């Protein structure tokens, strides 16, 4: 097991991605929304994992910041969908 797999934030990111996949599969969004939401939610866990492999703090921070940005992207997508 890799160290990042023990991180609670990584576990939550995986769970969030799974929830988004279920939402995508059970709802009739258009192809663009499915792709955008799927990629953004997947990016969260991937950037946490990749960032944990970096040796310098600035490199790790960059990946973790990108993961956070993907969270915000998902929130914006869900907010827009809710309003539709």
HTML snippet that shows the backbone in 3Dmol.js (N, CA, C, O; Angstrom):
<script src="https://3Dmol.org/build/3Dmol-min.js"></script>
<div id="view" style="width:600px;height:400px;position:relative"></div>
<script>
const pdb = `
ATOM      1  N   UNK A   1       0.839  -1.177   0.000  1.00  0.00           N
ATOM      2  CA  UNK A   1       0.000   0.000   0.000  1.00  0.00           C
ATOM      3  C   UNK A   1       0.886   1.243   0.000  1.00  0.00           C
ATOM      4  O   UNK A   1       1.861   1.333   0.746  1.00  0.00           O
ATOM      5  N   UNK A   2       0.524   2.196  -0.854  1.00  0.00           N
ATOM      6  CA  UNK A   2       1.251   3.469  -0.897  1.00  0.00           C
ATOM      7  C   UNK A   2       0.744   4.388   0.210  1.00  0.00           C
ATOM      8  O   UNK A   2      -0.396   4.269   0.657  1.00  0.00           O
ATOM      9  N   UNK A   3       1.606   5.303   0.645  1.00  0.00           N
ATOM     10  CA  UNK A   3       1.236   6.204   1.740  1.00  0.00           C
ATOM     11  C   UNK A   3      -0.016   7.019   1.427  1.00  0.00           C
ATOM     12  O   UNK A   3      -0.849   7.231   2.308  1.00  0.00           O
ATOM     13  N   UNK A   4      -0.159   7.482   0.175  1.00  0.00           N
ATOM     14  CA  UNK A   4      -1.316   8.319  -0.147  1.00  0.00           C
ATOM     15  C   UNK A   4      -2.625   7.547   0.003  1.00  0.00           C
ATOM     16  O   UNK A   4      -3.675   8.149   0.230  1.00  0.00           O
ATOM     17  N   UNK A   5      -2.572   6.233  -0.121  1.00  0.00           N
ATOM     18  CA  UNK A   5      -3.791   5.426   0.007  1.00  0.00           C
ATOM     19  C   UNK A   5      -4.322   5.411   1.438  1.00  0.00           C
ATOM     20  O   UNK A   5      -5.477   5.059   1.678  1.00  0.00           O
ATOM     21  N   UNK A   6      -3.470   5.796   2.382  1.00  0.00           N
ATOM     22  CA  UNK A   6      -3.875   5.859   3.786  1.00  0.00           C
ATOM     23  C   UNK A   6      -4.482   7.216   4.151  1.00  0.00           C
ATOM     24  O   UNK A   6      -5.091   7.360   5.212  1.00  0.00           O
ATOM     25  N   UNK A   7      -4.317   8.202   3.278  1.00  0.00           N
ATOM     26  CA  UNK A   7      -4.809   9.544   3.568  1.00  0.00           C
ATOM     27  C   UNK A   7      -6.331   9.591   3.522  1.00  0.00           C
ATOM     28  O   UNK A   7      -6.952   9.097   2.581  1.00  0.00           O
ATOM     29  N   UNK A   8      -6.917  10.186   4.540  1.00  0.00           N
ATOM     30  CA  UNK A   8      -8.376  10.312   4.590  1.00  0.00           C
ATOM     31  C   UNK A   8      -8.905  11.134   3.417  1.00  0.00           C
ATOM     32  O   UNK A   8      -9.964  10.829   2.867  1.00  0.00           O
ATOM     33  N   UNK A   9      -8.169  12.173   3.038  1.00  0.00           N
ATOM     34  CA  UNK A   9      -8.610  13.017   1.921  1.00  0.00           C
ATOM     35  C   UNK A   9      -8.630  12.223   0.610  1.00  0.00           C
ATOM     36  O   UNK A   9      -9.502  12.439  -0.232  1.00  0.00           O
ATOM     37  N   UNK A  10      -7.686  11.320   0.438  1.00  0.00           N
ATOM     38  CA  UNK A  10      -7.671  10.469  -0.756  1.00  0.00           C
ATOM     39  C   UNK A  10      -8.876   9.521  -0.746  1.00  0.00           C
ATOM     40  O   UNK A  10      -9.534   9.335  -1.770  1.00  0.00           O
ATOM     41  N   UNK A  11      -9.154   8.929   0.409  1.00  0.00           N
ATOM     42  CA  UNK A  11     -10.300   8.028   0.519  1.00  0.00           C
ATOM     43  C   UNK A  11     -11.606   8.767   0.216  1.00  0.00           C
ATOM     44  O   UNK A  11     -12.489   8.234  -0.456  1.00  0.00           O
ATOM     45  N   UNK A  12     -11.719   9.991   0.717  1.00  0.00           N
ATOM     46  CA  UNK A  12     -12.916  10.785   0.458  1.00  0.00           C
ATOM     47  C   UNK A  12     -12.998  11.167  -1.023  1.00  0.00           C
ATOM     48  O   UNK A  12     -14.090  11.200  -1.590  1.00  0.00           O
ATOM     49  N   UNK A  13     -11.872  11.450  -1.642  1.00  0.00           N
ATOM     50  CA  UNK A  13     -11.850  11.792  -3.064  1.00  0.00           C
ATOM     51  C   UNK A  13     -12.316  10.607  -3.908  1.00  0.00           C
ATOM     52  O   UNK A  13     -13.053  10.781  -4.879  1.00  0.00           O
ATOM     53  N   UNK A  14     -11.887   9.409  -3.536  1.00  0.00           N
ATOM     54  CA  UNK A  14     -12.339   8.208  -4.256  1.00  0.00           C
ATOM     55  C   UNK A  14     -13.846   8.027  -4.093  1.00  0.00           C
ATOM     56  O   UNK A  14     -14.550   7.724  -5.056  1.00  0.00           O
ATOM     57  N   UNK A  15     -14.329   8.214  -2.879  1.00  0.00           N
ATOM     58  CA  UNK A  15     -15.762   8.087  -2.626  1.00  0.00           C
ATOM     59  C   UNK A  15     -16.566   9.126  -3.390  1.00  0.00           C
ATOM     60  O   UNK A  15     -17.643   8.828  -3.908  1.00  0.00           O
ATOM     61  N   UNK A  16     -16.046  10.340  -3.459  1.00  0.00           N
ATOM     62  CA  UNK A  16     -16.726  11.404  -4.193  1.00  0.00           C
ATOM     63  C   UNK A  16     -16.788  11.069  -5.686  1.00  0.00           C
ATOM     64  O   UNK A  16     -17.820  11.253  -6.330  1.00  0.00           O
ATOM     65  N   UNK A  17     -15.681  10.581  -6.220  1.00  0.00           N
ATOM     66  CA  UNK A  17     -15.674  10.214  -7.636  1.00  0.00           C
ATOM     67  C   UNK A  17     -16.694   9.104  -7.909  1.00  0.00           C
ATOM     68  O   UNK A  17     -17.401   9.137  -8.916  1.00  0.00           O
ATOM     69  N   UNK A  18     -16.760   8.139  -7.020  1.00  0.00           N
ATOM     70  CA  UNK A  18     -17.729   7.057  -7.187  1.00  0.00           C
ATOM     71  C   UNK A  18     -19.157   7.612  -7.191  1.00  0.00           C
ATOM     72  O   UNK A  18     -19.982   7.205  -8.008  1.00  0.00           O
ATOM     73  N   UNK A  19     -19.444   8.540  -6.278  1.00  0.00           N
ATOM     74  CA  UNK A  19     -20.769   9.155  -6.232  1.00  0.00           C
ATOM     75  C   UNK A  19     -21.075   9.923  -7.520  1.00  0.00           C
ATOM     76  O   UNK A  19     -22.204   9.895  -8.012  1.00  0.00           O
ATOM     77  N   UNK A  20     -20.072  10.604  -8.058  1.00  0.00           N
ATOM     78  CA  UNK A  20     -20.278  11.349  -9.303  1.00  0.00           C
ATOM     79  C   UNK A  20     -20.515  10.397 -10.476  1.00  0.00           C
ATOM     80  O   UNK A  20     -21.326  10.688 -11.356  1.00  0.00           O
ATOM     81  N   UNK A  21     -19.813   9.263 -10.494  1.00  0.00           N
ATOM     82  CA  UNK A  21     -20.033   8.273 -11.563  1.00  0.00           C
ATOM     83  C   UNK A  21     -21.456   7.707 -11.489  1.00  0.00           C
ATOM     84  O   UNK A  21     -22.107   7.506 -12.513  1.00  0.00           O
ATOM     85  N   UNK A  22     -21.920   7.457 -10.277  1.00  0.00           N
ATOM     86  CA  UNK A  22     -23.287   6.967 -10.105  1.00  0.00           C
ATOM     87  C   UNK A  22     -24.281   8.021 -10.598  1.00  0.00           C
ATOM     88  O   UNK A  22     -25.233   7.698 -11.307  1.00  0.00           O
ATOM     89  N   UNK A  23     -24.055   9.280 -10.220  1.00  0.00           N
ATOM     90  CA  UNK A  23     -24.914  10.373 -10.668  1.00  0.00           C
ATOM     91  C   UNK A  23     -24.926  10.460 -12.196  1.00  0.00           C
ATOM     92  O   UNK A  23     -25.989  10.577 -12.806  1.00  0.00           O
ATOM     93  N   UNK A  24     -23.757  10.402 -12.803  1.00  0.00           N
ATOM     94  CA  UNK A  24     -23.644  10.480 -14.264  1.00  0.00           C
ATOM     95  C   UNK A  24     -24.380   9.317 -14.919  1.00  0.00           C
ATOM     96  O   UNK A  24     -25.096   9.503 -15.903  1.00  0.00           O
ATOM     97  N   UNK A  25     -24.203   8.131 -14.377  1.00  0.00           N
ATOM     98  CA  UNK A  25     -24.814   6.941 -14.980  1.00  0.00           C
ATOM     99  C   UNK A  25     -26.335   6.896 -14.798  1.00  0.00           C
ATOM    100  O   UNK A  25     -27.040   6.283 -15.600  1.00  0.00           O
ATOM    101  N   UNK A  26     -26.832   7.541 -13.753  1.00  0.00           N
ATOM    102  CA  UNK A  26     -28.266   7.473 -13.460  1.00  0.00           C
ATOM    103  C   UNK A  26     -29.047   8.706 -13.902  1.00  0.00           C
ATOM    104  O   UNK A  26     -30.258   8.775 -13.691  1.00  0.00           O
ATOM    105  N   UNK A  27     -28.381   9.667 -14.504  1.00  0.00           N
ATOM    106  CA  UNK A  27     -29.027  10.907 -14.913  1.00  0.00           C
ATOM    107  C   UNK A  27     -28.733  11.157 -16.385  1.00  0.00           C
ATOM    108  O   UNK A  27     -27.683  10.760 -16.892  1.00  0.00           O
ATOM    109  N   UNK A  28     -29.639  11.799 -17.049  1.00  0.00           N
ATOM    110  CA  UNK A  28     -29.480  12.035 -18.484  1.00  0.00           C
ATOM    111  C   UNK A  28     -28.899  13.420 -18.754  1.00  0.00           C
ATOM    112  O   UNK A  28     -29.568  14.293 -19.308  1.00  0.00           O
ATOM    113  N   UNK A  29     -27.647  13.603 -18.355  1.00  0.00           N
ATOM    114  CA  UNK A  29     -26.939  14.829 -18.702  1.00  0.00           C
ATOM    115  C   UNK A  29     -26.439  14.688 -20.131  1.00  0.00           C
ATOM    116  O   UNK A  29     -26.381  13.587 -20.678  1.00  0.00           O
ATOM    117  N   UNK A  30     -26.077  15.824 -20.730  1.00  0.00           N
ATOM    118  CA  UNK A  30     -25.502  15.699 -22.066  1.00  0.00           C
ATOM    119  C   UNK A  30     -24.051  15.220 -21.969  1.00  0.00           C
ATOM    120  O   UNK A  30     -23.458  15.221 -20.890  1.00  0.00           O
ATOM    121  N   UNK A  31     -23.502  14.819 -23.085  1.00  0.00           N
ATOM    122  CA  UNK A  31     -22.159  14.214 -23.130  1.00  0.00           C
ATOM    123  C   UNK A  31     -21.103  15.143 -22.537  1.00  0.00           C
ATOM    124  O   UNK A  31     -20.203  14.689 -21.831  1.00  0.00           O
ATOM    125  N   UNK A  32     -21.208  16.429 -22.819  1.00  0.00           N
ATOM    126  CA  UNK A  32     -20.231  17.404 -22.331  1.00  0.00           C
ATOM    127  C   UNK A  32     -20.222  17.447 -20.801  1.00  0.00           C
ATOM    128  O   UNK A  32     -19.154  17.442 -20.189  1.00  0.00           O
ATOM    129  N   UNK A  33     -21.387  17.488 -20.191  1.00  0.00           N
ATOM    130  CA  UNK A  33     -21.474  17.538 -18.731  1.00  0.00           C
ATOM    131  C   UNK A  33     -20.939  16.244 -18.126  1.00  0.00           C
ATOM    132  O   UNK A  33     -20.187  16.278 -17.152  1.00  0.00           O
ATOM    133  N   UNK A  34     -21.321  15.109 -18.694  1.00  0.00           N
ATOM    134  CA  UNK A  34     -20.815  13.827 -18.204  1.00  0.00           C
ATOM    135  C   UNK A  34     -19.299  13.796 -18.224  1.00  0.00           C
ATOM    136  O   UNK A  34     -18.664  13.386 -17.252  1.00  0.00           O
ATOM    137  N   UNK A  35     -18.721  14.228 -19.333  1.00  0.00           N
ATOM    138  CA  UNK A  35     -17.263  14.215 -19.483  1.00  0.00           C
ATOM    139  C   UNK A  35     -16.604  15.161 -18.484  1.00  0.00           C
ATOM    140  O   UNK A  35     -15.641  14.791 -17.812  1.00  0.00           O
ATOM    141  N   UNK A  36     -17.122  16.368 -18.391  1.00  0.00           N
ATOM    142  CA  UNK A  36     -16.521  17.387 -17.524  1.00  0.00           C
ATOM    143  C   UNK A  36     -16.581  16.977 -16.053  1.00  0.00           C
ATOM    144  O   UNK A  36     -15.586  17.072 -15.335  1.00  0.00           O
ATOM    145  N   UNK A  37     -17.748  16.522 -15.613  1.00  0.00           N
ATOM    146  CA  UNK A  37     -17.907  16.124 -14.215  1.00  0.00           C
ATOM    147  C   UNK A  37     -17.099  14.871 -13.907  1.00  0.00           C
ATOM    148  O   UNK A  37     -16.498  14.771 -12.837  1.00  0.00           O
ATOM    149  N   UNK A  38     -17.077  13.927 -14.820  1.00  0.00           N
ATOM    150  CA  UNK A  38     -16.296  12.709 -14.618  1.00  0.00           C
ATOM    151  C   UNK A  38     -14.805  12.988 -14.519  1.00  0.00           C
ATOM    152  O   UNK A  38     -14.124  12.471 -13.633  1.00  0.00           O
ATOM    153  N   UNK A  39     -14.303  13.812 -15.439  1.00  0.00           N
ATOM    154  CA  UNK A  39     -12.865  14.119 -15.423  1.00  0.00           C
ATOM    155  C   UNK A  39     -12.473  14.958 -14.220  1.00  0.00           C
ATOM    156  O   UNK A  39     -11.424  14.727 -13.619  1.00  0.00           O
ATOM    157  N   UNK A  40     -13.305  15.930 -13.862  1.00  0.00           N
ATOM    158  CA  UNK A  40     -12.979  16.788 -12.717  1.00  0.00           C
ATOM    159  C   UNK A  40     -12.966  15.991 -11.412  1.00  0.00           C
ATOM    160  O   UNK A  40     -12.077  16.170 -10.580  1.00  0.00           O
ATOM    161  N   UNK A  41     -13.948  15.115 -11.240  1.00  0.00           N
ATOM    162  CA  UNK A  41     -13.991  14.333  -9.994  1.00  0.00           C
ATOM    163  C   UNK A  41     -12.863  13.306  -9.937  1.00  0.00           C
ATOM    164  O   UNK A  41     -12.344  13.014  -8.860  1.00  0.00           O
ATOM    165  N   UNK A  42     -12.486  12.763 -11.079  1.00  0.00           N
ATOM    166  CA  UNK A  42     -11.371  11.811 -11.144  1.00  0.00           C
ATOM    167  C   UNK A  42     -10.049  12.512 -10.852  1.00  0.00           C
ATOM    168  O   UNK A  42      -9.155  11.947 -10.221  1.00  0.00           O
ATOM    169  N   UNK A  43      -9.942  13.753 -11.323  1.00  0.00           N
ATOM    170  CA  UNK A  43      -8.717  14.538 -11.160  1.00  0.00           C
ATOM    171  C   UNK A  43      -8.373  14.792  -9.697  1.00  0.00           C
ATOM    172  O   UNK A  43      -7.200  14.917  -9.348  1.00  0.00           O
ATOM    173  N   UNK A  44      -9.373  14.869  -8.854  1.00  0.00           N
ATOM    174  CA  UNK A  44      -9.124  15.146  -7.427  1.00  0.00           C
ATOM    175  C   UNK A  44      -8.227  14.060  -6.833  1.00  0.00           C
ATOM    176  O   UNK A  44      -7.167  14.356  -6.281  1.00  0.00           O
ATOM    177  N   UNK A  45      -8.656  12.805  -6.951  1.00  0.00           N
ATOM    178  CA  UNK A  45      -7.875  11.693  -6.387  1.00  0.00           C
ATOM    179  C   UNK A  45      -6.521  11.554  -7.071  1.00  0.00           C
ATOM    180  O   UNK A  45      -5.515  11.290  -6.413  1.00  0.00           O
ATOM    181  N   UNK A  46      -6.494  11.731  -8.385  1.00  0.00           N
ATOM    182  CA  UNK A  46      -5.234  11.579  -9.115  1.00  0.00           C
ATOM    183  C   UNK A  46      -4.199  12.616  -8.700  1.00  0.00           C
ATOM    184  O   UNK A  46      -3.020  12.292  -8.561  1.00  0.00           O
ATOM    185  N   UNK A  47      -4.627  13.858  -8.500  1.00  0.00           N
ATOM    186  CA  UNK A  47      -3.687  14.898  -8.099  1.00  0.00           C
ATOM    187  C   UNK A  47      -3.223  14.729  -6.664  1.00  0.00           C
ATOM    188  O   UNK A  47      -2.084  15.071  -6.346  1.00  0.00           O
ATOM    189  N   UNK A  48      -4.068  14.216  -5.799  1.00  0.00           N
ATOM    190  CA  UNK A  48      -3.633  13.913  -4.427  1.00  0.00           C
ATOM    191  C   UNK A  48      -2.559  12.831  -4.465  1.00  0.00           C
ATOM    192  O   UNK A  48      -1.530  12.944  -3.799  1.00  0.00           O
ATOM    193  N   UNK A  49      -2.803  11.789  -5.241  1.00  0.00           N
ATOM    194  CA  UNK A  49      -1.833  10.694  -5.351  1.00  0.00           C
ATOM    195  C   UNK A  49      -0.522  11.185  -5.948  1.00  0.00           C
ATOM    196  O   UNK A  49       0.552  10.911  -5.411  1.00  0.00           O
ATOM    197  N   UNK A  50      -0.609  11.908  -7.051  1.00  0.00           N
ATOM    198  CA  UNK A  50       0.620  12.365  -7.710  1.00  0.00           C
ATOM    199  C   UNK A  50       1.372  13.366  -6.842  1.00  0.00           C
ATOM    200  O   UNK A  50       2.601  13.330  -6.779  1.00  0.00           O
ATOM    201  N   UNK A  51       0.656  14.248  -6.181  1.00  0.00           N
ATOM    202  CA  UNK A  51       1.307  15.232  -5.319  1.00  0.00           C
ATOM    203  C   UNK A  51       2.030  14.588  -4.150  1.00  0.00           C
ATOM    204  O   UNK A  51       3.069  15.084  -3.715  1.00  0.00           O
ATOM    205  N   UNK A  52       1.498  13.500  -3.643  1.00  0.00           N
ATOM    206  CA  UNK A  52       2.142  12.840  -2.503  1.00  0.00           C
ATOM    207  C   UNK A  52       3.483  12.215  -2.878  1.00  0.00           C
ATOM    208  O   UNK A  52       4.291  11.904  -2.004  1.00  0.00           O
ATOM    209  N   UNK A  53       3.718  12.033  -4.170  1.00  0.00           N
ATOM    210  CA  UNK A  53       4.980  11.443  -4.627  1.00  0.00           C
ATOM    211  C   UNK A  53       6.085  12.480  -4.821  1.00  0.00           C
ATOM    212  O   UNK A  53       7.243  12.118  -5.029  1.00  0.00           O
ATOM    213  N   UNK A  54       5.739  13.751  -4.757  1.00  0.00           N
ATOM    214  CA  UNK A  54       6.722  14.809  -4.973  1.00  0.00           C
ATOM    215  C   UNK A  54       7.550  15.019  -3.716  1.00  0.00           C
ATOM    216  O   UNK A  54       7.053  14.894  -2.597  1.00  0.00           O
ATOM    217  N   UNK A  55       8.821  15.341  -3.920  1.00  0.00           N
ATOM    218  CA  UNK A  55       9.740  15.484  -2.793  1.00  0.00           C
ATOM    219  C   UNK A  55       9.757  16.883  -2.191  1.00  0.00           C
ATOM    220  O   UNK A  55       9.956  17.039  -0.986  1.00  0.00           O
ATOM    221  N   UNK A  56       9.550  17.890  -3.016  1.00  0.00           N
ATOM    222  CA  UNK A  56       9.604  19.249  -2.470  1.00  0.00           C
ATOM    223  C   UNK A  56       8.204  19.731  -2.094  1.00  0.00           C
ATOM    224  O   UNK A  56       7.211  19.371  -2.726  1.00  0.00           O
ATOM    225  N   UNK A  57       8.156  20.546  -1.061  1.00  0.00           N
ATOM    226  CA  UNK A  57       6.873  21.086  -0.616  1.00  0.00           C
ATOM    227  C   UNK A  57       6.187  21.914  -1.703  1.00  0.00           C
ATOM    228  O   UNK A  57       4.974  21.789  -1.873  1.00  0.00           O
ATOM    229  N   UNK A  58       6.914  22.753  -2.444  1.00  0.00           N
ATOM    230  CA  UNK A  58       6.238  23.517  -3.506  1.00  0.00           C
ATOM    231  C   UNK A  58       5.620  22.620  -4.584  1.00  0.00           C
ATOM    232  O   UNK A  58       4.535  22.913  -5.088  1.00  0.00           O
ATOM    233  N   UNK A  59       6.302  21.538  -4.936  1.00  0.00           N
ATOM    234  CA  UNK A  59       5.740  20.611  -5.927  1.00  0.00           C
ATOM    235  C   UNK A  59       4.478  19.942  -5.392  1.00  0.00           C
ATOM    236  O   UNK A  59       3.470  19.865  -6.095  1.00  0.00           O
ATOM    237  N   UNK A  60       4.528  19.457  -4.153  1.00  0.00           N
ATOM    238  CA  UNK A  60       3.352  18.826  -3.542  1.00  0.00           C
ATOM    239  C   UNK A  60       2.193  19.812  -3.466  1.00  0.00           C
ATOM    240  O   UNK A  60       1.054  19.481  -3.796  1.00  0.00           O
ATOM    241  N   UNK A  61       2.499  21.017  -3.031  1.00  0.00           N
ATOM    242  CA  UNK A  61       1.467  22.045  -2.889  1.00  0.00           C
ATOM    243  C   UNK A  61       0.790  22.316  -4.230  1.00  0.00           C
ATOM    244  O   UNK A  61      -0.426  22.498  -4.280  1.00  0.00           O
ATOM    245  N   UNK A  62       1.550  22.344  -5.303  1.00  0.00           N
ATOM    246  CA  UNK A  62       0.987  22.593  -6.628  1.00  0.00           C
ATOM    247  C   UNK A  62      -0.065  21.541  -6.987  1.00  0.00           C
ATOM    248  O   UNK A  62      -1.142  21.885  -7.474  1.00  0.00           O
ATOM    249  N   UNK A  63       0.236  20.279  -6.753  1.00  0.00           N
ATOM    250  CA  UNK A  63      -0.715  19.213  -7.069  1.00  0.00           C
ATOM    251  C   UNK A  63      -1.930  19.251  -6.143  1.00  0.00           C
ATOM    252  O   UNK A  63      -3.060  19.031  -6.580  1.00  0.00           O
ATOM    253  N   UNK A  64      -1.693  19.528  -4.878  1.00  0.00           N
ATOM    254  CA  UNK A  64      -2.808  19.603  -3.940  1.00  0.00           C
ATOM    255  C   UNK A  64      -3.702  20.807  -4.260  1.00  0.00           C
ATOM    256  O   UNK A  64      -4.920  20.746  -4.090  1.00  0.00           O
ATOM    257  N   UNK A  65      -3.094  21.891  -4.721  1.00  0.00           N
ATOM    258  CA  UNK A  65      -3.866  23.060  -5.150  1.00  0.00           C
ATOM    259  C   UNK A  65      -4.701  22.731  -6.384  1.00  0.00           C
ATOM    260  O   UNK A  65      -5.844  23.173  -6.501  1.00  0.00           O
ATOM    261  N   UNK A  66      -4.137  21.964  -7.288  1.00  0.00           N
ATOM    262  CA  UNK A  66      -4.877  21.538  -8.474  1.00  0.00           C
ATOM    263  C   UNK A  66      -6.047  20.640  -8.075  1.00  0.00           C
ATOM    264  O   UNK A  66      -7.141  20.762  -8.626  1.00  0.00           O
ATOM    265  N   UNK A  67      -5.818  19.744  -7.123  1.00  0.00           N
ATOM    266  CA  UNK A  67      -6.905  18.883  -6.625  1.00  0.00           C
ATOM    267  C   UNK A  67      -8.021  19.735  -6.031  1.00  0.00           C
ATOM    268  O   UNK A  67      -9.200  19.472  -6.267  1.00  0.00           O
ATOM    269  N   UNK A  68      -7.656  20.739  -5.273  1.00  0.00           N
ATOM    270  CA  UNK A  68      -8.650  21.648  -4.677  1.00  0.00           C
ATOM    271  C   UNK A  68      -9.417  22.378  -5.768  1.00  0.00           C
ATOM    272  O   UNK A  68     -10.629  22.567  -5.662  1.00  0.00           O
ATOM    273  N   UNK A  69      -8.717  22.786  -6.810  1.00  0.00           N
ATOM    274  CA  UNK A  69      -9.382  23.447  -7.929  1.00  0.00           C
ATOM    275  C   UNK A  69     -10.395  22.528  -8.595  1.00  0.00           C
ATOM    276  O   UNK A  69     -11.458  22.979  -9.020  1.00  0.00           O
ATOM    277  N   UNK A  70     -10.074  21.256  -8.686  1.00  0.00           N
ATOM    278  CA  UNK A  70     -11.006  20.285  -9.268  1.00  0.00           C
ATOM    279  C   UNK A  70     -12.240  20.108  -8.394  1.00  0.00           C
ATOM    280  O   UNK A  70     -13.342  19.901  -8.903  1.00  0.00           O
ATOM    281  N   UNK A  71     -12.056  20.190  -7.074  1.00  0.00           N
ATOM    282  CA  UNK A  71     -13.207  20.144  -6.165  1.00  0.00           C
ATOM    283  C   UNK A  71     -14.125  21.327  -6.459  1.00  0.00           C
ATOM    284  O   UNK A  71     -15.340  21.164  -6.564  1.00  0.00           O
ATOM    285  N   UNK A  72     -13.544  22.513  -6.590  1.00  0.00           N
ATOM    286  CA  UNK A  72     -14.335  23.710  -6.865  1.00  0.00           C
ATOM    287  C   UNK A  72     -15.036  23.592  -8.221  1.00  0.00           C
ATOM    288  O   UNK A  72     -16.176  24.031  -8.374  1.00  0.00           O
ATOM    289  N   UNK A  73     -14.358  23.003  -9.195  1.00  0.00           N
ATOM    290  CA  UNK A  73     -14.957  22.798 -10.509  1.00  0.00           C
ATOM    291  C   UNK A  73     -16.188  21.892 -10.386  1.00  0.00           C
ATOM    292  O   UNK A  73     -17.230  22.179 -10.976  1.00  0.00           O
ATOM    293  N   UNK A  74     -16.072  20.818  -9.634  1.00  0.00           N
ATOM    294  CA  UNK A  74     -17.215  19.916  -9.427  1.00  0.00           C
ATOM    295  C   UNK A  74     -18.362  20.631  -8.739  1.00  0.00           C
ATOM    296  O   UNK A  74     -19.522  20.448  -9.110  1.00  0.00           O
ATOM    297  N   UNK A  75     -18.051  21.442  -7.742  1.00  0.00           N
ATOM    298  CA  UNK A  75     -19.090  22.188  -7.030  1.00  0.00           C
ATOM    299  C   UNK A  75     -19.806  23.130  -7.995  1.00  0.00           C
ATOM    300  O   UNK A  75     -21.032  23.235  -7.960  1.00  0.00           O
ATOM    301  N   UNK A  76     -19.061  23.808  -8.846  1.00  0.00           N
ATOM    302  CA  UNK A  76     -19.677  24.725  -9.812  1.00  0.00           C
ATOM    303  C   UNK A  76     -20.574  23.962 -10.783  1.00  0.00           C
ATOM    304  O   UNK A  76     -21.675  24.418 -11.093  1.00  0.00           O
ATOM    305  N   UNK A  77     -20.122  22.821 -11.260  1.00  0.00           N
ATOM    306  CA  UNK A  77     -20.936  22.004 -12.169  1.00  0.00           C
ATOM    307  C   UNK A  77     -22.228  21.584 -11.482  1.00  0.00           C
ATOM    308  O   UNK A  77     -23.312  21.720 -12.051  1.00  0.00           O
ATOM    309  N   UNK A  78     -22.114  21.075 -10.258  1.00  0.00           N
ATOM    310  CA  UNK A  78     -23.297  20.624  -9.522  1.00  0.00           C
ATOM    311  C   UNK A  78     -24.234  21.792  -9.218  1.00  0.00           C
ATOM    312  O   UNK A  78     -25.454  21.632  -9.256  1.00  0.00           O
ATOM    313  N   UNK A  79     -23.679  22.953  -8.921  1.00  0.00           N
ATOM    314  CA  UNK A  79     -24.486  24.141  -8.658  1.00  0.00           C
ATOM    315  C   UNK A  79     -25.273  24.542  -9.901  1.00  0.00           C
ATOM    316  O   UNK A  79     -26.461  24.854  -9.818  1.00  0.00           O
ATOM    317  N   UNK A  80     -24.609  24.530 -11.045  1.00  0.00           N
ATOM    318  CA  UNK A  80     -25.282  24.884 -12.307  1.00  0.00           C
ATOM    319  C   UNK A  80     -26.361  23.856 -12.625  1.00  0.00           C
ATOM    320  O   UNK A  80     -27.469  24.222 -13.017  1.00  0.00           O
ATOM    321  N   UNK A  81     -26.049  22.578 -12.460  1.00  0.00           N
ATOM    322  CA  UNK A  81     -27.031  21.528 -12.730  1.00  0.00           C
ATOM    323  C   UNK A  81     -28.244  21.648 -11.801  1.00  0.00           C
ATOM    324  O   UNK A  81     -29.380  21.434 -12.224  1.00  0.00           O
ATOM    325  N   UNK A  82     -27.999  21.983 -10.559  1.00  0.00           N
ATOM    326  CA  UNK A  82     -29.089  22.144  -9.595  1.00  0.00           C
ATOM    327  C   UNK A  82     -30.028  23.258 -10.034  1.00  0.00           C
ATOM    328  O   UNK A  82     -31.245  23.146  -9.884  1.00  0.00           O
ATOM    329  N   UNK A  83     -29.473  24.311 -10.568  1.00  0.00           N
ATOM    330  CA  UNK A  83     -30.282  25.462 -10.992  1.00  0.00           C
ATOM    331  C   UNK A  83     -31.050  25.176 -12.272  1.00  0.00           C
ATOM    332  O   UNK A  83     -32.053  25.831 -12.557  1.00  0.00           O
ATOM    333  N   UNK A  84     -30.580  24.193 -13.051  1.00  0.00           N
ATOM    334  CA  UNK A  84     -31.283  23.835 -14.286  1.00  0.00           C
ATOM    335  C   UNK A  84     -32.519  23.019 -13.958  1.00  0.00           C
ATOM    336  O   UNK A  84     -33.251  22.617 -14.862  1.00  0.00           O
TER     337      UNK A  84
END
`;
const viewer = $3Dmol.createViewer("view");
viewer.addModel(pdb, "pdb");
viewer.setStyle({}, {cartoon: {color: "spectrum"}});
viewer.zoomTo();
viewer.render();
</script>
